[in-house]
Amino acid sequence: MSELTLTVSTEGVTSPQGFLAGAVSSGIRGDGSPDLALLYSERPCTAAALFTTSTLKAASVLLSQRHLADGRAQAVIVNSGCANAYVGEQGGRDAEEMARLAASQLRLAVSDVVVASTGVTGRLMPMEKLRAALPAIALDRGGGEQFARAIMTTDRVPKQASVAFSTGEREYRVGGCAKGAGMIHPNLATMLAFLTTDAPVEGAFLQRTLREAADVSFNMVSVDGDTSPSDTLLIMANGAAGGSMIDEGDEGAPLFRGAVEAVCMALAKGLARDAEGATKLIEVEVEGALTPTDARAAARTVAGSPLLKSAVHGNDPNWGRVLAAVARSGATAREETASLFWQGVCVFERGRPVPYDKGTLSAATNESEVRIRVDLGIGEARAVAWGCDLTEEYVRINAEYTT
């Protein structure tokens, strides 16, 4: 019997067997919040990752890319408050020292440690604070939430999720956590996301699964159209639950894919919901597209439109902005076949406006979730993207970020 069950977990990355985590306040952030964390597997892991598409990458990203070249990892050291980016050669030396310190504390090879940093760019890592605080991190199975909180910057709440799935007589788990509230746009963002699983997974299949899951989750979120030098999405599979290796041809492969996708989807929606200054989650579904590429492009463009975000914040069902975004997305679209639904109300059908009560629809837009559906009416492809409203609070946060 095979089964997949999605549950929201308070454990997150420590939900699967064999993973421990912990965090401390080192003073890097300066507000007393936990800002330095470790994630550790009691067994060596197969690992896969995706990183920022920025051509100017943070020192932690460059180091982690090297350490993951063999497809192996066993621990992550991560800090918030300082991105360790745009600081020259010293940034590379500091990232290397972070890996060495974690490896020494955990008795691992340095190459088995992944490093991630998030926060303000253009500032050197305060290594004296990190060196002093790291030994105080206590690792345990209950440390997943501490870890999730320590990676936050302007996030208001930690984002965690876990999925259980069974194949044959074995039950496996995929757990994860993510941070990110601003500089969020498709192709990752100012985002750190860490996934763990106690399933034994073959390396190439693990990398493909992560890429496919990211394409329908994290790469479909847009908050403000910006990306960063630090973006990291990592998954580690330690095989602690036993069983045979899951690869492309294994009967458990579809379930594992579904589990990873479900966790990524839950975390991605959490990022959009908790975006800087946001009061509403916007979900954009595009169906009837000619190709999957068209569907994704249209959905992402609508979700990322500043005009639409502003309209949603003001409870203004200005649906013409949706069609304008679709039209500039590059997706094939025909006015005479397209239909549009705003909060379930049809406002445009096959090329013609449909009368509706603006007051009622405006009131419906004043909800915590606003759903927009576009049927292009020319194919079978479908995609979903997520965004948020654009608020005065977003401007305030980013106007005062370093001052």
C-alpha positions in Angstrom: 0.0 0.0 0.0 1.3 3.5 -0.9 0.1 6.7 0.7 1.0 10.4 0.9 -0.2 12.5 3.8 0.5 16.3 4.1 0.7 17.6 7.7 1.9 20.9 9.0 4.7 20.1 11.5 6.2 22.1 14.4 9.4 20.0 13.8 10.1 20.9 10.2 13.6 19.8 9.3 13.9 17.5 12.2 10.7 15.6 11.4 12.6 12.9 9.4 14.6 10.4 11.4 18.3 11.2 12.1 18.2 15.0 11.8 19.1 17.3 14.7 19.1 21.1 14.9 19.6 24.0 17.2 20.2 27.8 17.3 21.5 30.6 19.5 21.5 34.4 19.5 25.0 35.4 18.6 24.4 39.1 18.4 24.8 39.3 14.6 21.3 40.7 14.2 21.6 42.8 17.2 18.0 42.4 18.5 18.4 39.4 20.7 16.8 37.0 18.2 18.3 33.6 17.4 20.5 34.2 14.4 23.0 31.4 14.2 21.9 27.8 13.6 23.1 24.3 12.8 21.3 21.4 11.0 23.0 18.1 11.4 22.4 14.5 10.1 23.6 11.6 12.2 24.4 9.8 9.0 26.0 11.0 5.7 23.5 12.3 3.2 23.0 12.4 -0.5 22.4 16.1 -1.2 21.2 18.4 -4.0 20.8 22.1 -4.2 19.7 25.1 -6.3 21.2 28.5 -5.9 20.6 32.1 -6.9 20.7 32.9 -10.6 22.4 36.2 -9.8 25.8 36.6 -11.4 27.1 38.2 -8.2 26.9 35.4 -5.7 27.4 35.6 -1.9 30.5 33.9 -0.5 28.4 31.2 1.2 26.8 30.3 -2.1 30.2 29.9 -3.9 31.6 27.8 -1.1 28.5 25.6 -0.9 28.5 25.0 -4.6 32.1 23.6 -4.2 31.2 21.5 -1.2 28.2 20.0 -2.9 30.0 19.1 -6.1 30.3 15.5 -4.9 26.6 15.3 -4.1 27.2 14.8 -0.4 26.6 16.8 2.8 25.9 16.2 6.4 25.4 19.6 8.1 24.4 23.2 7.5 25.6 26.3 9.3 23.5 29.3 8.7 23.2 32.8 10.0 20.8 35.7 9.6 21.6 39.4 9.9 24.6 39.5 7.5 24.6 38.2 4.0 28.4 38.0 3.6 28.0 39.4 0.1 29.7 42.1 -1.9 32.7 42.3 0.6 35.5 40.9 -1.5 38.0 38.2 -0.7 37.4 38.4 3.1 33.9 37.1 2.5 35.3 33.9 1.1 37.7 33.5 4.0 34.9 34.0 6.5 32.6 31.5 4.8 35.4 29.0 4.8 36.0 29.6 8.5 32.3 29.1 9.2 32.5 25.7 7.6 35.7 24.8 9.5 34.2 25.8 12.8 31.0 23.8 12.2 33.0 20.8 11.0 35.2 20.8 14.0 32.3 21.0 16.4 30.4 18.2 14.6 33.5 16.1 13.9 32.9 16.1 10.1 35.0 16.8 7.1 34.8 20.4 6.1 33.6 19.5 2.7 30.5 18.0 4.2 29.3 21.3 5.6 27.0 23.7 3.7 27.1 27.3 4.6 24.2 29.8 4.2 24.0 33.5 5.1 21.2 36.0 4.8 20.7 39.6 5.8 22.3 43.0 4.9 24.8 43.0 2.0 28.0 44.9 1.9 29.0 44.2 5.5 31.7 41.9 6.8 30.6 39.0 8.9 31.2 39.7 12.6 33.2 36.5 13.0 34.1 37.2 16.7 30.5 37.0 17.6 30.0 33.8 15.5 33.1 32.1 17.0 31.9 32.9 20.6 28.3 31.7 20.1 28.7 28.6 18.0 29.8 26.2 20.8 26.6 27.1 22.7 24.3 25.5 20.1 22.7 22.4 21.5 21.4 19.9 18.8 18.3 17.8 19.4 15.2 16.4 17.6 13.1 19.3 18.9 15.4 22.0 17.4 13.6 22.3 14.1 11.6 25.4 15.1 14.6 27.1 16.6 16.4 26.5 13.3 13.5 27.9 11.3 13.4 31.1 13.5 17.1 31.7 13.4 17.1 31.9 9.6 14.4 34.7 9.6 15.2 38.3 8.7 12.1 40.5 8.1 9.9 37.4 8.3 7.1 37.6 10.9 6.6 33.9 11.4 8.7 30.7 10.8 7.6 28.6 7.8 7.7 24.8 8.3 6.0 21.8 6.8 6.4 18.0 6.7 5.0 15.2 4.6 4.8 11.5 5.4 4.6 8.9 2.7 4.7 5.1 2.8 5.8 2.6 0.1 5.7 -1.1 0.8 6.3 -1.5 4.6 8.4 1.6 4.9 7.2 5.0 6.1 9.3 8.0 5.1 9.2 11.7 5.9 10.2 14.9 4.1 10.5 18.0 6.3 11.4 21.5 5.5 11.6 25.2 6.5 12.1 28.4 4.6 12.7 32.1 5.1 12.0 35.0 2.9 9.8 38.1 2.9 11.3 40.6 0.5 13.4 40.4 -2.7 11.2 37.5 -3.7 10.8 36.7 -7.4 10.8 33.6 -9.7 14.1 31.7 -10.0 14.4 31.7 -6.2 14.8 35.0 -4.3 16.1 36.3 -0.9 15.2 32.8 0.2 16.8 30.1 2.2 15.0 26.8 2.2 16.2 23.5 3.7 14.6 20.1 3.1 15.4 16.8 4.8 14.3 13.3 4.3 15.0 9.9 5.9 14.4 8.1 2.6 17.4 6.7 0.8 17.5 8.6 -2.5 19.8 8.3 -5.5 21.7 11.5 -6.2 20.7 12.3 -9.8 17.0 11.6 -9.1 17.2 13.8 -6.0 18.5 16.7 -8.0 15.8 16.3 -10.7 13.1 16.0 -8.1 14.3 19.2 -6.4 14.4 21.1 -9.7 10.9 20.0 -10.7 9.5 20.9 -7.3 11.1 24.3 -7.3 9.7 25.1 -10.7 6.1 24.7 -9.5 6.6 26.2 -6.0 9.4 28.6 -5.2 9.9 29.7 -8.8 6.2 30.7 -8.9 6.3 33.2 -6.0 6.8 36.9 -6.6 6.7 39.6 -3.9 8.6 42.5 -5.4 10.5 41.5 -8.5 13.9 41.4 -6.9 16.4 38.6 -6.2 19.5 38.4 -4.1 23.0 36.9 -4.1 22.3 34.5 -1.3 19.4 32.3 -2.4 19.8 28.6 -1.4 17.5 25.6 -1.7 19.0 22.5 -0.2 17.7 18.9 0.3 19.6 16.2 2.3 18.6 12.5 2.2 20.1 10.4 5.0 18.3 7.0 4.4 17.8 6.6 8.2 14.4 5.0 7.7 16.0 2.1 5.7 14.8 0.4 2.6 16.1 0.2 -0.9 17.4 3.1 -2.9 14.7 5.3 -4.4 15.6 6.2 -8.0 13.7 7.2 -11.2 12.5 3.6 -11.8 11.5 2.7 -8.2 7.8 2.3 -7.3 8.3 4.9 -4.5 9.6 7.6 -7.0 6.2 9.2 -7.7 5.4 9.4 -3.9 8.8 10.9 -3.1 8.3 13.5 -5.9 4.8 14.3 -4.5 6.2 14.6 -1.0 9.0 17.0 -2.0 6.6 19.1 -4.1 4.0 19.2 -1.3 6.5 20.5 1.2 8.0 23.1 -1.3 4.4 24.2 -2.2 3.5 24.7 1.4 6.6 26.7 2.1 6.3 28.8 -1.0 2.8 29.8 -0.2 4.0 30.6 3.3 6.6 33.0 1.9 4.0 34.9 -0.2 1.6 35.0 2.8 4.3 36.4 5.1 5.8 38.9 2.6 7.1 42.2 3.8 4.1 44.4 4.7 1.6 42.0 3.1 -1.9 41.8 4.3 -3.2 39.4 1.5 -2.1 36.3 -0.3 -2.8 36.5 -4.1 -3.2 33.2 -5.9 -3.1 33.3 -9.7 -4.2 30.2 -11.7 -3.8 30.2 -15.4 -5.4 27.4 -17.4 -6.1 26.7 -21.0 -2.7 27.8 -22.0 -1.0 26.6 -25.2 2.1 25.2 -23.3 3.3 24.8 -19.7 5.9 27.5 -20.3 3.1 29.9 -21.4 1.0 29.0 -18.4 3.9 29.6 -15.9 4.9 32.9 -17.6 1.4 34.3 -17.5 0.7 33.3 -13.9 4.1 34.7 -12.7 3.6 37.9 -14.5 0.1 38.5 -13.1 1.3 37.6 -9.6 4.2 40.0 -9.8 2.4 43.0 -11.3 2.7 46.1 -9.1 -0.5 47.4 -10.5 -2.4 44.3 -9.6 -0.8 44.2 -6.2 -1.8 47.8 -5.5 -5.4 47.1 -6.7 -5.8 44.1 -4.5 -4.5 46.1 -1.5 -7.1 48.8 -2.2 -9.9 46.2 -2.6 -10.3 47.4 -6.2 -11.3 44.5 -8.6 -9.6 46.2 -11.5 -9.5 43.1 -13.6 -8.1 44.8 -16.7 -4.7 44.8 -15.0 -4.8 41.0 -15.0 -5.3 40.8 -18.8 -2.7 43.5 -19.3 -0.2 41.4 -17.4 -1.1 38.3 -19.3 -0.6 40.2 -22.6 2.9 41.3 -21.7 4.0 37.9 -20.3 5.0 36.5 -23.6 2.3 33.8 -23.4 0.1 33.2 -26.4 -3.3 34.8 -25.7 -6.4 35.6 -27.7 -9.0 38.0 -26.4 -11.9 36.2 -28.0 -11.1 32.9 -26.1 -10.0 34.3 -22.8 -12.1 34.3 -19.6 -11.3 35.8 -16.2 -12.6 35.0 -12.7 -11.9 37.3 -9.7 -12.7 35.7 -6.3 -14.8 33.2 -8.2 -16.9 35.8 -10.0 -16.7 35.8 -13.8 -15.9 39.3 -14.9 -14.7 38.6 -18.5 -15.9 35.7 -20.7 -14.5 34.9 -24.1 -13.6 38.4 -25.1 -16.5 40.2 -23.4 -16.9 42.0 -20.1 -19.5 40.4 -17.8 -21.6 42.7 -15.5 -21.0 42.3 -11.8 -21.7 44.2 -8.5 -18.5 46.1 -7.9 -19.4 46.8 -4.2 -19.9 43.1 -3.5 -16.7 42.1 -5.4 -14.7 44.8 -3.6 -15.9 43.5 -0.3 -14.8 40.0 -1.4 -11.4 41.3 -2.3 -11.0 42.5 1.3 -10.2 39.0 2.5 -6.9 37.4 3.5 -6.7 35.4 0.2 -7.6 36.7 -3.2 -7.9 34.2 -6.0 -7.7 35.1 -9.7 -8.3 32.5 -12.4 -7.6 33.1 -16.1 -8.7 30.6 -18.7 -6.9 31.3 -22.0 -9.1 28.8 -23.8 -6.5 27.7 -26.4 -4.8 24.6 -24.8 -4.5 22.2 -21.9 -1.6 23.7 -19.8 -2.0 25.0 -16.3 0.1 26.8 -13.7 -0.4 28.5 -10.3 1.6 31.4 -9.0 1.5 33.3 -5.7 2.1 36.9 -4.7 0.8 39.4 -2.2 -0.5 42.9 -2.0 1.7 45.9 -2.2 1.4 48.1 0.9 2.7 51.2 2.5 4.3 49.0 5.1 6.4 47.3 2.4 7.8 50.8 1.5 8.5 51.7 5.1 10.4 48.4 5.8 12.6 48.8 2.8 13.1 52.6 3.2 14.5 52.0 6.7 16.2 48.6 6.3 19.7 49.7 7.1 19.0 52.8 9.0 
